[in-house]
Every structure is written in C-alpha cells, then in structure tokens.
C-alpha cells in the first residue's frame, strides 16, 4: 500500500496511489470551484476517496460539506472505516490552510476533529499544482509535507505504487 499511517502520523501524502489520484482528479475537475471530500482507511487497510458536495454560498472561495456529510460518517463507522483526512482545494491559491480554514476547522482554537488530518490542494486552469498535508496539533495544524506536481509525478514514476 502507498502512504502508511504510523504512530507518529502520516509518513507521506495521505492516501494510496489510486485514492490519492482520484482525489487530485476530482480537485482538478472542480476548477474554478473549491472541491472537498475525505480520505478513509477501510477495515482491510485500503484507502478510499469520498468526494463531497460543496454547498458554500461562494464556492470559488470557500467549502462547506453538503447534507450527506453526517450520513457518510455513520456509514463509514458501520463499515469499520476510519476518517483520516479531510481535503479541499484552493482554486488559484496556495496549498496552505487559510485563516478561514483554520477558523472553520478549529473555532476558538478547539479542533472539531482532533484526530483528522487536513489536505489542501492548490489548483489552477492547468490542473493541480501543489498539495500539502497537515497534522492536528493542539488547537491548530502543523504542515507535515508538501509536494509539487513535478515531485508527485517523479515519485510516481519511481514506484509501482505511490
């Protein structure tokens, strides 16, 4: 399997090659809107990408999960899947958590999902440019890694799976 979970956190970009590539394709196809979704680890250890509808009033600048979010979490729990990462894109922006992201993910410094990592993908008209992943730490997040598209493609060519 691709990226592994370890006691200290995620060693590489979250997701297996297939799940990670589905996520990146979804983010590209959403351009110029922000896309969002989640990465789960299934009971068998495989990764799964689950896109979610962005119902924000300004989807070019924000993301809000649609109504199906809570039922998705309940279904995942029933399947003994674990929510590992929430992901969203920044069209025309950077692969960084914005102040608005931090406010929505940790209002008043209290993490809503203290075990759930965050992935931010910078997208443009030409596709995705960069992705970063963040570990929850205290009342915020610490960037644990960043890949440019060129780095991602080079890593992909060097391995049979990502």
N, C-alpha and C positions, 0 to 999 in steps of 0.2 A: 504494500500500500504506500501511497505517496506520503505526504506530510504526516508526521506522527505526533500524537499527544504524549507528553512526558510529564512527570510530576512537577517539573519546573515550568511547564507551559508548552506552547506550540513551538516546535523547533524550526519550522519553515512556514511558508504561507499556508494558511489553513485550507484543508480540502485535498482530496485525491486529484489526480490529473483530470479525470472525467468530470467530477463535480466542480472543480475549480474552473475548468474550461467552459462548462455550461454557464457558470456564474458570469464569467467575463463576457461571453457572447450575449447574454441577457442584458448586461450593462451597456454594451455597445449598441444593441438594437433599440434600447430605450432613448438614446440620444434624440433630441436635446433635453429630455426629461430626466429627473433623478429616478433611478431604479432602486429597488430594495428587495431584500429576501434574507434567507437564513441558511446556514450550513449545519447539518446534523450529522452525528455519528450514529449509525444504525447498530442494532444489537449484535450483528455479525461483524462489526468493525469497519464496514464500508462507509464512505462519506456520501451524503446526499445533499443536493442543492434544491431549495424550495423558493422559487420566486414568489413575491407577494405584490399585490396591487398597491400602488402609491396613490393615496386619496388626498394628498395635501392640496390646499387651495391654490398654491403656487408651485406646481411640480417641477418647474425649472430651477427652483431654489431650495426646495425642502422635500422631505419624505415623511409620510405618515402611513403606517400599516393599515390596510383595509380591515373590514369586519371579520374576515376569516382568520385573523391572527390568533385569537384565543382558541378556536376550534382546532387550528393547526397544532398548537401546543398540546392540547388534550389528546389528539390523535397520536402525536409523536410519543407522548408518555405511555399510551396504551401499547404502542409497538415497541416499547422499551428503547426508543431512540433518545439521544441526548442533544439538546440545543447547545452548540459550541460557539457559533459566531452569528452575529447579525451583520449584514453587509448592505452598503448603499453606495451610489455613485455621486460624484461631483462633476456634472457636465461643465466643461470649460474651466474647471477649478483644479485644485490640488488634492492629492491623496492624503489629506490631513483631516483630523476631526476639527470641525469649525466650532466657534463659540456656541452657535445654535445647536449643533450636535451634542456638545457637552451639556448644555442646559437641558435638552430633552432626555439624554441618557442618564444624567446624574443631577436631577434638580436639587439645588441647595447642597451639592456635594454628596448626595446619597445615591449610590448606584442602584438603578432599578433592577438590573440583572447582574449581580456581583460576580458571577462565575462565567459570564458570557463575554467573549472577545468581540472586538469590532474590526471590520474590514472596510476600508474606503478605497474606491476605485476612481481615479481621475480619467474622465472620458472626453473625447473631442470628436469632431466630424470624421476624423480618420480612424476612430476606434478608441480603445482604451490605451492610455499612455503609461500609467503607473498604478501600483496597488501597494497599500500599507496595511499592516495589521497591528492591533493594539490590545494589550493585556489590561484587564481591570486592576487597578492599584489604588487602595484607599478610597478616596472619593473622586477618582479620575481614571485616566488611562495612560499607559506607557507604551510608546511605539517600540515594537519588538523587531520590526523589519520592514523593508521597502524593496520592491522590485520594479524596475523599469520594464517596458515590454521587451526591449532588446535582451535584457538579462533573463527574463522569463523564457524567451524563445531559445536562447543559448542553453539554458538549463534543460529545457525540454529535449533538445537535440542530443544532449549528453547522456540522457537516461531513457530507458524504455518506458518508465512511468515517472511522472512528476513527483 
